[in-house]
Amino acid sequence: MDLAVATPDLSTLVTALKAGGLVDTLSGAGPFTVFAPTNEAFAALPKAVLDYLLDPAHKAQLVDVLTYHVASGSVHAADLKNHEKIPTVEGKDVEVTLKDSKVYINNAQVTTADIDASNGVVHIVNAVLLPPKYAATPALRGARIAAE
């Protein structure tokens, strides 16, 4: 959390983590691997989707989306394998794709890899990852399309 707070381009993520009540969890011992969407990634979501996720009435959905960005353990870029599936705290896997010397998590490109934190590692990504179960949720369907 300290790393995210200290990174200006992750301020929307910090706001979402606070709204989801996940600050203490991610400040815990870990280790965690976090795929951290930038402010620009959140801005690419339709405004209605971001408003929906940040509405206290939809906290459970926000927590699902945020925990889909977190894996147990500390996974560095050099350890990733093409088409590797990484289980997330949310419960579903994200998939690694290595293409043209770039790393993708689902369809989000890792723009900055291997930022070591006291309790794990952070990889900054350029899109918000959405769990597969939200593909059929009308309020989030636009976000899924925007993220891909």
N, CA, C and O atoms as a GROMACS GRO file, in nm:
protein
  592
    1MET      N    1   0.083  -0.119   0.000
    1MET     CA    2   0.000   0.000   0.000
    1MET      C    3   0.087   0.125   0.000
    1MET      O    4   0.056   0.222  -0.069
    2ASP      N    5   0.194   0.124   0.077
    2ASP     CA    6   0.280   0.242   0.082
    2ASP      C    7   0.335   0.275  -0.056
    2ASP      O    8   0.344   0.392  -0.093
    3LEU      N    9   0.371   0.172  -0.132
    3LEU     CA   10   0.423   0.192  -0.266
    3LEU      C   11   0.316   0.254  -0.355
    3LEU      O   12   0.344   0.348  -0.429
    4ALA      N   13   0.193   0.204  -0.348
    4ALA     CA   14   0.084   0.257  -0.430
    4ALA      C   15   0.055   0.402  -0.393
    4ALA      O   16   0.036   0.487  -0.481
    5VAL      N   17   0.052   0.431  -0.265
    5VAL     CA   18   0.026   0.567  -0.219
    5VAL      C   19   0.136   0.662  -0.267
    5VAL      O   20   0.108   0.778  -0.300
    6ALA      N   21   0.258   0.614  -0.272
    6ALA     CA   22   0.372   0.698  -0.311
    6ALA      C   23   0.384   0.713  -0.463
    6ALA      O   24   0.469   0.789  -0.511
    7THR      N   25   0.302   0.642  -0.540
    7THR     CA   26   0.307   0.647  -0.686
    7THR      C   27   0.188   0.728  -0.737
    7THR      O   28   0.076   0.678  -0.737
    8PRO      N   29   0.210   0.852  -0.782
    8PRO     CA   30   0.098   0.938  -0.824
    8PRO      C   31   0.007   0.874  -0.929
    8PRO      O   32  -0.114   0.897  -0.927
    9ASP      N   33   0.063   0.795  -1.020
    9ASP     CA   34  -0.018   0.736  -1.127
    9ASP      C   35  -0.104   0.620  -1.080
    9ASP      O   36  -0.174   0.558  -1.160
   10LEU      N   37  -0.100   0.588  -0.950
   10LEU     CA   38  -0.185   0.482  -0.895
   10LEU      C   39  -0.288   0.537  -0.797
   10LEU      O   40  -0.345   0.461  -0.718
   11SER      N   41  -0.314   0.668  -0.802
   11SER     CA   42  -0.404   0.728  -0.704
   11SER      C   43  -0.548   0.676  -0.716
   11SER      O   44  -0.616   0.664  -0.615
   12THR      N   45  -0.594   0.646  -0.836
   12THR     CA   46  -0.730   0.592  -0.852
   12THR      C   47  -0.737   0.452  -0.790
   12THR      O   48  -0.836   0.417  -0.726
   13LEU      N   49  -0.632   0.373  -0.809
   13LEU     CA   50  -0.626   0.241  -0.746
   13LEU      C   51  -0.631   0.254  -0.594
   13LEU      O   52  -0.702   0.179  -0.528
   14VAL      N   53  -0.557   0.349  -0.539
   14VAL     CA   54  -0.557   0.370  -0.394
   14VAL      C   55  -0.698   0.407  -0.347
   14VAL      O   56  -0.745   0.356  -0.246
   15THR      N   57  -0.766   0.496  -0.421
   15THR     CA   58  -0.903   0.534  -0.388
   15THR      C   59  -0.994   0.411  -0.388
   15THR      O   60  -1.076   0.394  -0.298
   16ALA      N   61  -0.978   0.326  -0.490
   16ALA     CA   62  -1.062   0.205  -0.501
   16ALA      C   63  -1.031   0.108  -0.387
   16ALA      O   64  -1.122   0.048  -0.331
   17LEU      N   65  -0.904   0.092  -0.352
   17LEU     CA   66  -0.867   0.002  -0.242
   17LEU      C   67  -0.925   0.050  -0.110
   17LEU      O   68  -0.970  -0.030  -0.029
   18LYS      N   69  -0.924   0.181  -0.090
   18LYS     CA   70  -0.985   0.237   0.032
   18LYS      C   71  -1.136   0.212   0.031
   18LYS      O   72  -1.193   0.172   0.133
   19ALA      N   73  -1.201   0.236  -0.083
   19ALA     CA   74  -1.345   0.215  -0.094
   19ALA      C   75  -1.382   0.068  -0.073
   19ALA      O   76  -1.488   0.036  -0.020
   20GLY      N   77  -1.293  -0.021  -0.116
   20GLY     CA   78  -1.319  -0.165  -0.101
   20GLY      C   79  -1.277  -0.220   0.034
   20GLY      O   80  -1.299  -0.338   0.062
   21GLY      N   81  -1.219  -0.136   0.119
   21GLY     CA   82  -1.176  -0.182   0.250
   21GLY      C   83  -1.060  -0.280   0.246
   21GLY      O   84  -1.047  -0.366   0.333
   22LEU      N   85  -0.974  -0.267   0.144
   22LEU     CA   86  -0.865  -0.362   0.126
   22LEU      C   87  -0.727  -0.309   0.167
   22LEU      O   88  -0.626  -0.377   0.148
   23VAL      N   89  -0.723  -0.190   0.223
   23VAL     CA   90  -0.595  -0.130   0.260
   23VAL      C   91  -0.521  -0.218   0.360
   23VAL      O   92  -0.404  -0.250   0.340
   24ASP      N   93  -0.588  -0.258   0.467
   24ASP     CA   94  -0.523  -0.340   0.570
   24ASP      C   95  -0.478  -0.475   0.514
   24ASP      O   96  -0.370  -0.524   0.548
   25THR      N   97  -0.562  -0.534   0.430
   25THR     CA   98  -0.528  -0.664   0.371
   25THR      C   99  -0.399  -0.655   0.291
   25THR      O  100  -0.308  -0.736   0.309
   26LEU      N  101  -0.390  -0.556   0.203
   26LEU     CA  102  -0.272  -0.544   0.117
   26LEU      C  103  -0.152  -0.485   0.190
   26LEU      O  104  -0.041  -0.484   0.137
   27SER      N  105  -0.174  -0.435   0.309
   27SER     CA  106  -0.062  -0.388   0.391
   27SER      C  107  -0.009  -0.501   0.478
   27SER      O  108   0.088  -0.483   0.552
   28GLY      N  109  -0.074  -0.618   0.471
   28GLY     CA  110  -0.036  -0.733   0.553
   28GLY      C  111   0.095  -0.795   0.509
   28GLY      O  112   0.164  -0.745   0.421
   29ALA      N  113   0.126  -0.906   0.573
   29ALA     CA  114   0.256  -0.971   0.554
   29ALA      C  115   0.279  -1.021   0.412
   29ALA      O  116   0.392  -1.020   0.364
   30GLY      N  117   0.173  -1.066   0.344
   30GLY     CA  118   0.190  -1.118   0.209
   30GLY      C  119   0.267  -1.248   0.210
   30GLY      O  120   0.257  -1.323   0.307
   31PRO      N  121   0.344  -1.279   0.109
   31PRO     CA  122   0.372  -1.189  -0.004
   31PRO      C  123   0.257  -1.190  -0.106
   31PRO      O  124   0.182  -1.286  -0.120
   32PHE      N  125   0.248  -1.078  -0.178
   32PHE     CA  126   0.147  -1.061  -0.281
   32PHE      C  127   0.215  -1.020  -0.412
   32PHE      O  128   0.321  -0.958  -0.412
   33THR      N  129   0.151  -1.056  -0.522
   33THR     CA  130   0.184  -1.000  -0.652
   33THR      C  131   0.062  -0.918  -0.692
   33THR      O  132  -0.049  -0.970  -0.697
   34VAL      N  133   0.083  -0.790  -0.721
   34VAL     CA  134  -0.027  -0.701  -0.756
   34VAL      C  135  -0.008  -0.652  -0.898
   34VAL      O  136   0.099  -0.602  -0.934
   35PHE      N  137  -0.112  -0.666  -0.979
   35PHE     CA  138  -0.117  -0.610  -1.114
   35PHE      C  139  -0.194  -0.479  -1.100
   35PHE      O  140  -0.317  -0.478  -1.094
   36ALA      N  141  -0.121  -0.368  -1.094
   36ALA     CA  142  -0.177  -0.239  -1.056
   36ALA      C  143  -0.213  -0.154  -1.178
   36ALA      O  144  -0.125  -0.110  -1.251
   37PRO      N  145  -0.344  -0.132  -1.200
   37PRO     CA  146  -0.384  -0.046  -1.312
   37PRO      C  147  -0.353   0.100  -1.284
   37PRO      O  148  -0.370   0.148  -1.172
   38THR      N  149  -0.309   0.169  -1.385
   38THR     CA  150  -0.278   0.312  -1.375
   38THR      C  151  -0.406   0.395  -1.370
   38THR      O  152  -0.516   0.345  -1.395
   39ASN      N  153  -0.390   0.522  -1.337
   39ASN     CA  154  -0.505   0.614  -1.343
   39ASN      C  155  -0.564   0.615  -1.484
   39ASN      O  156  -0.686   0.619  -1.500
   40GLU      N  157  -0.478   0.612  -1.584
   40GLU     CA  158  -0.524   0.611  -1.723
   40GLU      C  159  -0.607   0.486  -1.753
   40GLU      O  160  -0.705   0.492  -1.826
   41ALA      N  161  -0.568   0.372  -1.695
   41ALA     CA  162  -0.644   0.248  -1.715
   41ALA      C  163  -0.784   0.263  -1.656
   41ALA      O  164  -0.882   0.222  -1.718
   42PHE      N  165  -0.793   0.321  -1.536
   42PHE     CA  166  -0.925   0.344  -1.477
   42PHE      C  167  -1.004   0.445  -1.558
   42PHE      O  168  -1.125   0.431  -1.575
   43ALA      N  169  -0.936   0.548  -1.610
   43ALA     CA  170  -1.004   0.650  -1.690
   43ALA      C  171  -1.059   0.594  -1.820
   43ALA      O  172  -1.153   0.649  -1.876
   44ALA      N  173  -1.000   0.484  -1.868
   44ALA     CA  174  -1.048   0.421  -1.992
   44ALA      C  175  -1.181   0.349  -1.972
   44ALA      O  176  -1.252   0.321  -2.068
   45LEU      N  177  -1.214   0.320  -1.847
   45LEU     CA  178  -1.344   0.260  -1.819
   45LEU      C  179  -1.452   0.364  -1.844
   45LEU      O  180  -1.431   0.483  -1.818
   46PRO      N  181  -1.568   0.321  -1.892
   46PRO     CA  182  -1.678   0.417  -1.901
   46PRO      C  183  -1.706   0.476  -1.762
   46PRO      O  184  -1.702   0.405  -1.662
   47LYS      N  185  -1.734   0.607  -1.757
   47LYS     CA  186  -1.756   0.674  -1.629
   47LYS      C  187  -1.862   0.604  -1.546
   47LYS      O  188  -1.848   0.592  -1.425
   48ALA      N  189  -1.968   0.558  -1.610
   48ALA     CA  190  -2.076   0.489  -1.538
   48ALA      C  191  -2.026   0.363  -1.469
   48ALA      O  192  -2.072   0.328  -1.360
   49VAL      N  193  -1.930   0.295  -1.531
   49VAL     CA  194  -1.876   0.172  -1.472
   49VAL      C  195  -1.792   0.205  -1.349
   49VAL      O  196  -1.804   0.140  -1.245
   50LEU      N  197  -1.706   0.306  -1.361
   50LEU     CA  198  -1.624   0.344  -1.246
   50LEU      C  199  -1.713   0.394  -1.132
   50LEU      O  200  -1.691   0.360  -1.016
   51ASP      N  201  -1.814   0.475  -1.166
   51ASP     CA  202  -1.908   0.522  -1.063
   51ASP      C  203  -1.979   0.404  -0.997
   51ASP      O  204  -1.998   0.404  -0.875
   52TYR      N  205  -2.018   0.305  -1.076
   52TYR     CA  206  -2.084   0.184  -1.025
   52TYR      C  207  -1.993   0.113  -0.925
   52TYR      O  208  -2.036   0.077  -0.815
   53LEU      N  209  -1.868   0.093  -0.964
   53LEU     CA  210  -1.775   0.020  -0.878
   53LEU      C  211  -1.744   0.096  -0.748
   53LEU      O  212  -1.726   0.034  -0.643
   54LEU      N  213  -1.738   0.227  -0.756
   54LEU     CA  214  -1.703   0.306  -0.638
   54LEU      C  215  -1.825   0.339  -0.550
   54LEU      O  216  -1.809   0.395  -0.442
   55ASP      N  217  -1.945   0.304  -0.596
   55ASP     CA  218  -2.066   0.323  -0.516
   55ASP      C  219  -2.063   0.224  -0.400
   55ASP      O  220  -2.049   0.104  -0.422
   56PRO      N  221  -2.077   0.272  -0.276
   56PRO     CA  222  -2.073   0.181  -0.160
   56PRO      C  223  -2.173   0.065  -0.170
   56PRO      O  224  -2.151  -0.040  -0.109
   57ALA      N  225  -2.281   0.082  -0.245
   57ALA     CA  226  -2.379  -0.025  -0.261
   57ALA      C  227  -2.322  -0.143  -0.340
   57ALA      O  228  -2.376  -0.254  -0.335
   58HIS      N  229  -2.214  -0.120  -0.414
   58HIS     CA  230  -2.154  -0.225  -0.497
   58HIS      C  231  -2.014  -0.264  -0.449
   58HIS      O  232  -1.928  -0.303  -0.528
   59LYS      N  233  -1.993  -0.252  -0.319
   59LYS     CA  234  -1.862  -0.282  -0.261
   59LYS      C  235  -1.817  -0.425  -0.292
   59LYS      O  236  -1.699  -0.448  -0.319
   60ALA      N  237  -1.909  -0.521  -0.290
   60ALA     CA  238  -1.872  -0.661  -0.317
   60ALA      C  239  -1.816  -0.676  -0.458
   60ALA      O  240  -1.719  -0.749  -0.479
   61GLN      N  241  -1.875  -0.608  -0.556
   61GLN     CA  242  -1.826  -0.615  -0.693
   61GLN      C  243  -1.689  -0.548  -0.704
   61GLN      O  244  -1.601  -0.596  -0.774
   62LEU      N  245  -1.672  -0.435  -0.634
   62LEU     CA  246  -1.544  -0.366  -0.634
   62LEU      C  247  -1.436  -0.456  -0.575
   62LEU      O  248  -1.326  -0.465  -0.630
   63VAL      N  249  -1.465  -0.522  -0.465
   63VAL     CA  250  -1.369  -0.613  -0.402
   63VAL      C  251  -1.334  -0.726  -0.499
   63VAL      O  252  -1.217  -0.763  -0.509
   64ASP      N  253  -1.433  -0.781  -0.569
   64ASP     CA  254  -1.405  -0.885  -0.669
   64ASP      C  255  -1.308  -0.836  -0.775
   64ASP      O  256  -1.211  -0.904  -0.809
   65VAL      N  257  -1.334  -0.717  -0.827
   65VAL     CA  258  -1.249  -0.662  -0.933
   65VAL      C  259  -1.107  -0.637  -0.879
   65VAL      O  260  -1.009  -0.672  -0.944
   66LEU      N  261  -1.098  -0.578  -0.762
   66LEU     CA  262  -0.965  -0.547  -0.706
   66LEU      C  263  -0.887  -0.673  -0.671
   66LEU      O  264  -0.767  -0.680  -0.698
   67THR      N  265  -0.952  -0.772  -0.612
   67THR     CA  266  -0.880  -0.894  -0.574
   67THR      C  267  -0.846  -0.979  -0.695
   67THR      O  268  -0.764  -1.071  -0.685
   68TYR      N  269  -0.907  -0.950  -0.810
   68TYR     CA  270  -0.870  -1.015  -0.936
   68TYR      C  271  -0.734  -0.963  -0.986
   68TYR      O  272  -0.674  -1.022  -1.076
   69HIS      N  273  -0.686  -0.855  -0.926
   69HIS     CA  274  -0.556  -0.797  -0.960
   69HIS      C  275  -0.446  -0.843  -0.865
   69HIS      O  276  -0.332  -0.796  -0.875
   70VAL      N  277  -0.478  -0.935  -0.774
   70VAL     CA  278  -0.383  -0.976  -0.670
   70VAL      C  279  -0.367  -1.127  -0.671
   70VAL      O  280  -0.465  -1.202  -0.676
   71ALA      N  281  -0.241  -1.171  -0.665
   71ALA     CA  282  -0.210  -1.314  -0.653
   71ALA      C  283  -0.126  -1.335  -0.527
   71ALA      O  284  -0.050  -1.247  -0.486
   72SER      N  285  -0.142  -1.452  -0.466
   72SER     CA  286  -0.059  -1.486  -0.351
   72SER      C  287   0.081  -1.519  -0.400
   72SER      O  288   0.098  -1.576  -0.507
   73GLY      N  289   0.179  -1.484  -0.320
   73GLY     CA  290   0.317  -1.511  -0.357
   73GLY      C  291   0.379  -1.392  -0.428
   73GLY      O  292   0.311  -1.295  -0.460
   74SER      N  293   0.507  -1.401  -0.451
   74SER     CA  294   0.582  -1.295  -0.515
   74SER      C  295   0.631  -1.346  -0.651
   74SER      O  296   0.724  -1.426  -0.657
   75VAL      N  297   0.569  -1.299  -0.758
   75VAL     CA  298   0.601  -1.347  -0.892
   75VAL      C  299   0.667  -1.234  -0.972
   75VAL      O  300   0.604  -1.132  -1.000
   76HIS      N  301   0.792  -1.253  -1.007
   76HIS     CA  302   0.865  -1.154  -1.087
   76HIS      C  303   0.852  -1.187  -1.236
   76HIS      O  304   0.824  -1.301  -1.273
   77ALA      N  305   0.873  -1.088  -1.320
   77ALA     CA  306   0.855  -1.104  -1.464
   77ALA      C  307   0.939  -1.219  -1.521
   77ALA      O  308   0.894  -1.292  -1.608
   78ALA      N  309   1.060  -1.234  -1.472
   78ALA     CA  310   1.148  -1.340  -1.524
   78ALA      C  311   1.095  -1.480  -1.495
   78ALA      O  312   1.134  -1.576  -1.560
   79ASP      N  313   1.005  -1.490  -1.397
   79ASP     CA  314   0.948  -1.620  -1.360
   79ASP      C  315   0.825  -1.657  -1.443
   79ASP      O  316   0.778  -1.770  -1.436
   80LEU      N  317   0.773  -1.561  -1.520
   80LEU     CA  318   0.650  -1.585  -1.595
   80LEU      C  319   0.676  -1.668  -1.720
   80LEU      O  320   0.779  -1.655  -1.786
   81LYS      N  321   0.578  -1.753  -1.750
   81LYS     CA  322   0.585  -1.836  -1.870
   81LYS      C  323   0.464  -1.807  -1.959
   81LYS      O  324   0.355  -1.777  -1.910
   82ASN      N  325   0.485  -1.815  -2.090
   82ASN     CA  326   0.378  -1.789  -2.184
   82ASN      C  327   0.260  -1.882  -2.159
   82ASN      O  328   0.278  -2.003  -2.142
   83HIS      N  329   0.142  -1.827  -2.156
   83HIS     CA  330   0.015  -1.898  -2.132
   83HIS      C  331   0.002  -1.954  -1.991
   83HIS      O  332  -0.086  -2.037  -1.965
   84GLU      N  333   0.089  -1.910  -1.902
   84GLU     CA  334   0.078  -1.950  -1.761
   84GLU      C  335  -0.050  -1.891  -1.702
   84GLU      O  336  -0.086  -1.777  -1.732
   85LYS      N  337  -0.117  -1.969  -1.621
   85LYS     CA  338  -0.236  -1.922  -1.551
   85LYS      C  339  -0.197  -1.895  -1.406
   85LYS      O  340  -0.137  -1.980  -1.340
   86ILE      N  341  -0.230  -1.778  -1.358
   86ILE     CA  342  -0.197  -1.738  -1.222
   86ILE      C  343  -0.328  -1.724  -1.143
   86ILE      O  344  -0.412  -1.641  -1.178
   87PRO      N  345  -0.344  -1.803  -1.038
   87PRO     CA  346  -0.466  -1.790  -0.957
   87PRO      C  347  -0.466  -1.657  -0.880
   87PRO      O  348  -0.366  -1.619  -0.820
   88THR      N  349  -0.580  -1.589  -0.882
   88THR     CA  350  -0.591  -1.462  -0.811
   88THR      C  351  -0.661  -1.483  -0.677
   88THR      O  352  -0.723  -1.586  -0.653
   89VAL      N  353  -0.651  -1.383  -0.593
   89VAL     CA  354  -0.719  -1.386  -0.463
   89VAL      C  355  -0.871  -1.391  -0.485
   89VAL      O  356  -0.943  -1.448  -0.403
   90GLU      N  357  -0.919  -1.333  -0.594
   90GLU     CA  358  -1.063  -1.334  -0.626
   90GLU      C  359  -1.112  -1.476  -0.650
   90GLU      O  360  -1.228  -1.507  -0.624
   91GLY      N  361  -1.024  -1.565  -0.701
   91GLY     CA  362  -1.064  -1.703  -0.723
   91GLY      C  363  -1.048  -1.753  -0.865
   91GLY      O  364  -1.041  -1.873  -0.888
   92LYS      N  365  -1.043  -1.663  -0.961
   92LYS     CA  366  -1.023  -1.701  -1.101
   92LYS      C  367  -0.879  -1.670  -1.141
   92LYS      O  368  -0.810  -1.592  -1.076
   93ASP      N  369  -0.837  -1.735  -1.249
   93ASP     CA  370  -0.701  -1.716  -1.298
   93ASP      C  371  -0.691  -1.600  -1.395
   93ASP      O  372  -0.787  -1.568  -1.466
   94VAL      N  373  -0.575  -1.536  -1.398
   94VAL     CA  374  -0.538  -1.447  -1.507
   94VAL      C  375  -0.436  -1.524  -1.591
   94VAL      O  376  -0.370  -1.614  -1.540
   95GLU      N  377  -0.425  -1.488  -1.718
   95GLU     CA  378  -0.333  -1.559  -1.806
   95GLU      C  379  -0.222  -1.467  -1.854
   95GLU      O  380  -0.245  -1.352  -1.891
   96VAL      N  381  -0.101  -1.520  -1.852
   96VAL     CA  382   0.017  -1.448  -1.897
   96VAL      C  383   0.037  -1.475  -2.046
   96VAL      O  384   0.028  -1.589  -2.091
   97THR      N  385   0.064  -1.370  -2.122
   97THR     CA  386   0.102  -1.386  -2.261
   97THR      C  387   0.233  -1.309  -2.281
   97THR      O  388   0.243  -1.192  -2.245
   98LEU      N  389   0.331  -1.376  -2.338
   98LEU     CA  390   0.459  -1.313  -2.371
   98LEU      C  391   0.462  -1.297  -2.522
   98LEU      O  392   0.457  -1.396  -2.596
   99LYS      N  393   0.470  -1.172  -2.568
   99LYS     CA  394   0.463  -1.147  -2.712
   99LYS      C  395   0.548  -1.025  -2.746
   99LYS      O  396   0.532  -0.919  -2.685
  100ASP      N  397   0.637  -1.040  -2.842
  100ASP     CA  398   0.722  -0.929  -2.887
  100ASP      C  399   0.794  -0.860  -2.772
  100ASP      O  400   0.796  -0.737  -2.762
  101SER      N  401   0.853  -0.938  -2.685
  101SER     CA  402   0.927  -0.889  -2.568
  101SER      C  403   0.841  -0.810  -2.470
  101SER      O  404   0.893  -0.734  -2.389
  102LYS      N  405   0.710  -0.828  -2.478
  102LYS     CA  406   0.617  -0.762  -2.386
  102LYS      C  407   0.543  -0.867  -2.306
  102LYS      O  408   0.525  -0.980  -2.351
  103VAL      N  409   0.501  -0.828  -2.187
  103VAL     CA  410   0.425  -0.916  -2.100
  103VAL      C  411   0.283  -0.863  -2.088
  103VAL      O  412   0.262  -0.744  -2.064
  104TYR      N  413   0.187  -0.952  -2.104
  104TYR     CA  414   0.046  -0.917  -2.089
  104TYR      C  415  -0.015  -1.005  -1.981
  104TYR      O  416   0.016  -1.124  -1.971
  105ILE      N  417  -0.102  -0.946  -1.902
  105ILE     CA  418  -0.184  -1.019  -1.807
  105ILE      C  419  -0.326  -1.004  -1.860
  105ILE      O  420  -0.381  -0.895  -1.862
  106ASN      N  421  -0.384  -1.116  -1.903
  106ASN     CA  422  -0.506  -1.112  -1.984
  106ASN      C  423  -0.475  -1.020  -2.102
  106ASN      O  424  -0.384  -1.049  -2.179
  107ASN      N  425  -0.550  -0.911  -2.118
  107ASN     CA  426  -0.523  -0.821  -2.230
  107ASN      C  427  -0.456  -0.691  -2.186
  107ASN      O  428  -0.445  -0.597  -2.265
  108ALA      N  429  -0.412  -0.686  -2.063
  108ALA     CA  430  -0.346  -0.566  -2.012
  108ALA      C  431  -0.194  -0.582  -2.024
  108ALA      O  432  -0.138  -0.683  -1.981
  109GLN      N  433  -0.130  -0.483  -2.084
  109GLN     CA  434   0.015  -0.488  -2.097
  109GLN      C  435   0.081  -0.441  -1.967
  109GLN      O  436   0.040  -0.342  -1.906
  110VAL      N  437   0.182  -0.515  -1.926
  110VAL     CA  438   0.264  -0.472  -1.812
  110VAL      C  439   0.355  -0.361  -1.863
  110VAL      O  440   0.439  -0.383  -1.949
  111THR      N  441   0.336  -0.241  -1.809
  111THR     CA  442   0.415  -0.126  -1.855
  111THR      C  443   0.538  -0.104  -1.766
  111THR      O  444   0.639  -0.052  -1.813
  112THR      N  445   0.529  -0.143  -1.641
  112THR     CA  446   0.643  -0.138  -1.549
  112THR      C  447   0.638  -0.265  -1.466
  112THR      O  448   0.541  -0.290  -1.395
  113ALA      N  449   0.744  -0.345  -1.474
  113ALA     CA  450   0.746  -0.473  -1.404
  113ALA      C  451   0.838  -0.468  -1.283
  113ALA      O  452   0.926  -0.383  -1.272
  114ASP      N  453   0.814  -0.562  -1.194
  114ASP     CA  454   0.908  -0.591  -1.084
  114ASP      C  455   0.938  -0.474  -0.992
  114ASP      O  456   1.055  -0.447  -0.963
  115ILE      N  457   0.835  -0.406  -0.945
  115ILE     CA  458   0.856  -0.304  -0.844
  115ILE      C  459   0.845  -0.376  -0.710
  115ILE      O  460   0.736  -0.412  -0.665
  116ASP      N  461   0.959  -0.398  -0.648
  116ASP     CA  462   0.960  -0.472  -0.522
  116ASP      C  463   0.903  -0.388  -0.409
  116ASP      O  464   0.936  -0.270  -0.393
  117ALA      N  465   0.816  -0.451  -0.331
  117ALA     CA  466   0.757  -0.387  -0.213
  117ALA      C  467   0.796  -0.469  -0.092
  117ALA      O  468   0.851  -0.579  -0.105
  118SER      N  469   0.768  -0.418   0.025
  118SER     CA  470   0.806  -0.488   0.147
  118SER      C  471   0.734  -0.621   0.163
  118SER      O  472   0.781  -0.710   0.233
  119ASN      N  473   0.618  -0.635   0.098
  119ASN     CA  474   0.540  -0.758   0.112
  119ASN      C  475   0.505  -0.820  -0.024
  119ASN      O  476   0.400  -0.883  -0.038
  120GLY      N  477   0.592  -0.804  -0.122
  120GLY     CA  478   0.568  -0.865  -0.252
  120GLY      C  479   0.622  -0.784  -0.367
  120GLY      O  480   0.724  -0.715  -0.356
  121VAL      N  481   0.552  -0.793  -0.479
  121VAL     CA  482   0.596  -0.726  -0.601
  121VAL      C  483   0.475  -0.667  -0.673
  121VAL      O  484   0.366  -0.723  -0.670
  122VAL      N  485   0.498  -0.552  -0.738
  122VAL     CA  486   0.392  -0.484  -0.813
  122VAL      C  487   0.434  -0.477  -0.959
  122VAL      O  488   0.549  -0.448  -0.991
  123HIS      N  489   0.338  -0.505  -1.047
  123HIS     CA  490   0.355  -0.488  -1.190
  123HIS      C  491   0.247  -0.387  -1.233
  123HIS      O  492   0.129  -0.412  -1.212
  124ILE      N  493   0.286  -0.277  -1.291
  124ILE     CA  494   0.189  -0.177  -1.335
  124ILE      C  495   0.136  -0.217  -1.472
  124ILE      O  496   0.214  -0.250  -1.563
  125VAL      N  497   0.003  -0.215  -1.488
  125VAL     CA  498  -0.062  -0.256  -1.612
  125VAL      C  499  -0.145  -0.141  -1.668
  125VAL      O  500  -0.182  -0.048  -1.596
  126ASN      N  501  -0.172  -0.149  -1.799
  126ASN     CA  502  -0.239  -0.038  -1.866
  126ASN      C  503  -0.389  -0.058  -1.886
  126ASN      O  504  -0.451   0.016  -1.962
  127ALA      N  505  -0.447  -0.155  -1.818
  127ALA     CA  506  -0.592  -0.178  -1.827
  127ALA      C  507  -0.641  -0.240  -1.696
  127ALA      O  508  -0.565  -0.307  -1.625
  128VAL      N  509  -0.767  -0.216  -1.667
  128VAL     CA  510  -0.830  -0.276  -1.550
  128VAL      C  511  -0.872  -0.418  -1.589
  128VAL      O  512  -0.937  -0.439  -1.691
  129LEU      N  513  -0.835  -0.514  -1.506
  129LEU     CA  514  -0.871  -0.654  -1.530
  129LEU      C  515  -1.007  -0.680  -1.466
  129LEU      O  516  -1.032  -0.641  -1.352
  130LEU      N  517  -1.095  -0.746  -1.541
  130LEU     CA  518  -1.226  -0.779  -1.486
  130LEU      C  519  -1.246  -0.930  -1.482
  130LEU      O  520  -1.220  -0.999  -1.581
  131PRO      N  521  -1.293  -0.981  -1.369
  131PRO     CA  522  -1.318  -1.125  -1.359
  131PRO      C  523  -1.417  -1.172  -1.466
  131PRO      O  524  -1.507  -1.097  -1.503
  132PRO      N  525  -1.400  -1.294  -1.514
  132PRO     CA  526  -1.487  -1.346  -1.621
  132PRO      C  527  -1.635  -1.341  -1.586
  132PRO      O  528  -1.718  -1.324  -1.676
  133LYS      N  529  -1.672  -1.355  -1.460
  133LYS     CA  530  -1.813  -1.358  -1.423
  133LYS      C  531  -1.884  -1.226  -1.453
  133LYS      O  532  -2.007  -1.221  -1.457
  134TYR      N  533  -1.808  -1.118  -1.474
  134TYR     CA  534  -1.871  -0.990  -1.503
  134TYR      C  535  -1.897  -0.968  -1.651
  134TYR      O  536  -1.948  -0.863  -1.689
  135ALA      N  537  -1.864  -1.065  -1.734
  135ALA     CA  538  -1.891  -1.052  -1.877
  135ALA      C  539  -2.041  -1.036  -1.904
  135ALA      O  540  -2.080  -0.970  -2.000
  136ALA      N  541  -2.124  -1.096  -1.819
  136ALA     CA  542  -2.269  -1.090  -1.839
  136ALA      C  543  -2.336  -0.984  -1.753
  136ALA      O  544  -2.459  -0.970  -1.759
  137THR      N  545  -2.262  -0.909  -1.675
  137THR     CA  546  -2.319  -0.805  -1.591
  137THR      C  547  -2.332  -0.678  -1.672
  137THR      O  548  -2.230  -0.618  -1.710
  138PRO      N  549  -2.456  -0.634  -1.701
  138PRO     CA  550  -2.473  -0.517  -1.788
  138PRO      C  551  -2.393  -0.394  -1.745
  138PRO      O  552  -2.335  -0.326  -1.830
  139ALA      N  553  -2.388  -0.366  -1.616
  139ALA     CA  554  -2.318  -0.245  -1.571
  139ALA      C  555  -2.168  -0.255  -1.595
  139ALA      O  556  -2.101  -0.153  -1.608
  140LEU      N  557  -2.115  -0.377  -1.600
  140LEU     CA  558  -1.971  -0.393  -1.616
  140LEU      C  559  -1.931  -0.442  -1.754
  140LEU      O  560  -1.812  -0.446  -1.786
  141ARG      N  561  -2.028  -0.478  -1.836
  141ARG     CA  562  -1.995  -0.530  -1.970
  141ARG      C  563  -1.915  -0.428  -2.050
  141ARG      O  564  -1.820  -0.464  -2.120
  142GLY      N  565  -1.950  -0.300  -2.040
  142GLY     CA  566  -1.877  -0.196  -2.110
  142GLY      C  567  -1.734  -0.186  -2.064
  142GLY      O  568  -1.643  -0.159  -2.143
  143ALA      N  569  -1.712  -0.208  -1.936
  143ALA     CA  570  -1.577  -0.204  -1.881
  143ALA      C  571  -1.494  -0.318  -1.934
  143ALA      O  572  -1.377  -0.300  -1.967
  144ARG      N  573  -1.554  -0.436  -1.944
  144ARG     CA  574  -1.481  -0.551  -1.994
  144ARG      C  575  -1.438  -0.527  -2.138
  144ARG      O  576  -1.325  -0.558  -2.176
  145ILE      N  577  -1.527  -0.472  -2.217
  145ILE     CA  578  -1.494  -0.443  -2.356
  145ILE      C  579  -1.385  -0.337  -2.363
  145ILE      O  580  -1.292  -0.348  -2.442
  146ALA      N  581  -1.397  -0.233  -2.279
  146ALA     CA  582  -1.295  -0.127  -2.279
  146ALA      C  583  -1.159  -0.182  -2.239
  146ALA      O  584  -1.056  -0.138  -2.290
  147ALA      N  585  -1.160  -0.277  -2.147
  147ALA     CA  586  -1.033  -0.331  -2.098
  147ALA      C  587  -0.967  -0.421  -2.200
  147ALA      O  588  -0.846  -0.441  -2.195
  148GLU      N  589  -1.043  -0.474  -2.290
  148GLU     CA  590  -0.986  -0.564  -2.389
  148GLU      C  591  -0.953  -0.486  -2.513
  148GLU      O  592  -0.904  -0.543  -2.610
   0.00000   0.00000   0.00000
